[in-house]
Each structure stands twice: as C-alpha cells, then as structure tokens.
Amino acid sequence: MNEVSLMAKVMITIKTVEGKCIANHQPGDSFIQENEITVGGLCSAAYNTLYPYIVAMLHDANLPYADKDGNLCIRCPDPENRVVFELKKTEE
C-alpha cells in the first residue's frame, strides 16, 4: 500500500435505512473522513465497522469487492436495523 495522500478523503454516505437507526442516520446523510482525522456525528458502532475499509481506501488498497469505481457498500453491524453505508474516495 502507498502512503496516505495529504488530500485523501473518503465520503461516507448513508444509502438506505431499514428499521430504526439508533443514531438516527437517514438516507443521504454524509460524512467526510480526511486522512486519519475521525468524523463527527457518525455512530461509533458503524464507524468501528467502517474504519478498516476507510484506512484501506485512504492508502489506495485494491479491494476485490469494491465496485468498478472503487466504491464500497458496507452494512451496519446491527442485525435488526439495516443501515447501508457507501464509501467513496474523493478529493473534495
């Protein structure tokens, strides 16, 4: 893996919510992870699930389960309230 770029960012967007998200996340909510600075307002359980993927994306890892554009969809660990997050590397 390469060193993280000073401009590397990952956009975290809530794609879908089925049930009741305990953090009250709604589809369309988004957060920016910039380098190794944590994001504010994102559910801690979800963040712990997303973090390894965020770090991999920040370091340009080639993830075989990413879509053709390198984006990932990851599900919240809550088995009864399904929240899906999309991770997308961005320079914005």
Helices and strands as residue ranges (DSSP letters): E 9-18, E 30-34, H 44-58, E 72-75, E 82-90
